[in-house]
């Protein structure tokens, strides 16, 4: 019996998705486009995404870059917010003081509002 992939089965399944200390691994470490990652996350949740932004200045983010430059347009808080707002409304944000990591509560738009 053939089964569909997890992502196919998970699409639109969750009321909320938690994405803590993950995004920088996908974008900085694995080189995925932030837009693609945000699009995927928006397809998984019917309502909320709680995501942690880890700045390029964070020691762990720098290690993931493995010496490659992390450009502002690829990975910055401004870029994260701009890409997030294609699919979500920023409901809340809280920046942790020492390391500058920011926790976002994002609410999915009820209609598609994406310029791909």
C-alpha positions as CSV (number, residue, x, y, z in Angstrom):
1,X,0.0,0.0,0.0
2,X,1.5,3.3,-1.1
3,X,1.4,6.1,1.5
4,X,1.6,9.8,0.9
5,X,4.5,11.7,2.4
6,X,4.3,13.2,5.9
7,X,4.2,16.8,4.5
8,X,1.3,15.9,2.2
9,X,-0.6,14.3,5.1
10,X,0.2,17.2,7.4
11,X,-0.9,20.1,5.1
12,X,-3.5,22.1,6.9
13,X,-3.6,19.7,9.8
14,X,-2.3,21.7,12.7
15,X,-3.9,24.7,14.6
16,X,-0.5,25.8,15.7
17,X,3.1,24.9,14.7
18,X,6.1,25.5,16.9
19,X,9.4,26.3,15.1
20,X,11.9,26.9,17.9
21,X,15.6,27.1,17.1
22,X,15.0,25.5,13.6
23,X,14.7,28.2,11.0
24,X,18.4,29.2,11.1
25,X,19.4,25.5,10.6
26,X,17.3,25.4,7.4
27,X,18.2,28.7,5.9
28,X,21.8,29.4,7.2
29,X,22.9,25.8,7.6
30,X,21.2,24.0,4.8
31,X,20.9,26.9,2.4
32,X,17.1,26.7,1.8
33,X,15.3,29.9,0.8
34,X,13.5,31.5,3.7
35,X,10.5,32.1,1.4
36,X,10.2,28.4,0.7
37,X,10.5,27.5,4.4
38,X,7.8,30.1,5.4
39,X,5.5,28.9,2.6
40,X,5.9,25.3,3.8
41,X,5.2,26.4,7.4
42,X,2.1,28.3,6.3
43,X,0.8,25.2,4.6
44,X,1.1,23.2,7.8
45,X,-0.9,25.5,10.2
46,X,-4.5,26.6,10.0
47,X,-3.9,29.4,12.4
48,X,-0.7,30.0,14.4
49,X,3.1,29.7,13.9
50,X,5.4,30.3,16.9
51,X,8.9,30.8,15.5
52,X,12.2,31.8,16.9
53,X,14.5,34.1,14.9
54,X,18.2,33.5,15.7
55,X,20.4,36.5,14.5
56,X,23.4,35.9,12.4
57,X,25.5,37.3,15.3
58,X,24.5,34.3,17.5
59,X,27.4,31.9,18.0
60,X,25.4,28.9,16.9
61,X,24.2,30.6,13.7
62,X,27.8,31.5,12.9
63,X,28.8,27.9,13.3
64,X,26.0,26.8,11.0
65,X,27.3,29.2,8.3
66,X,30.6,27.2,8.3
67,X,32.6,30.3,7.3
68,X,30.2,31.3,4.5
69,X,29.0,34.9,4.7
70,X,25.4,35.4,5.9
71,X,24.0,38.3,3.9
72,X,21.4,40.7,5.3
73,X,19.0,39.9,2.4
74,X,19.3,36.2,3.1
75,X,19.1,36.2,6.9
76,X,18.2,39.2,9.0
77,X,15.3,40.0,11.2
78,X,14.0,42.5,8.7
79,X,14.1,39.8,6.0
80,X,12.4,37.3,8.3
81,X,9.6,39.7,9.1
82,X,9.1,40.7,5.4
83,X,8.9,37.0,4.4
84,X,6.7,36.1,7.3
85,X,4.2,38.8,6.5
86,X,3.6,37.3,3.1
87,X,1.6,34.5,4.9
88,X,1.2,35.7,8.4
89,X,0.4,38.7,10.6
90,X,2.9,39.4,13.4
91,X,0.7,39.1,16.5
92,X,3.6,39.4,19.0
93,X,7.3,39.4,19.3
94,X,9.7,39.2,22.3
95,X,13.4,39.6,22.1
96,X,15.5,37.8,24.7
97,X,18.1,40.2,25.9
98,X,21.4,38.4,26.1
99,X,21.6,36.6,22.8
100,X,19.1,38.7,20.8
101,X,16.9,35.8,19.8
102,X,13.4,36.8,19.0
103,X,10.2,34.8,19.5
104,X,7.4,35.5,17.1
105,X,3.7,34.6,17.3
106,X,2.4,34.7,13.8
107,X,-1.2,34.3,12.7
108,X,-1.9,32.9,9.3
109,X,-3.7,35.1,6.8
110,X,-7.1,33.8,6.0
111,X,-6.6,34.4,2.2
112,X,-3.5,33.9,0.1
113,X,-1.6,37.2,-0.1
114,X,1.7,36.0,-1.7
115,X,3.6,37.5,-4.5
116,X,5.8,34.6,-5.6
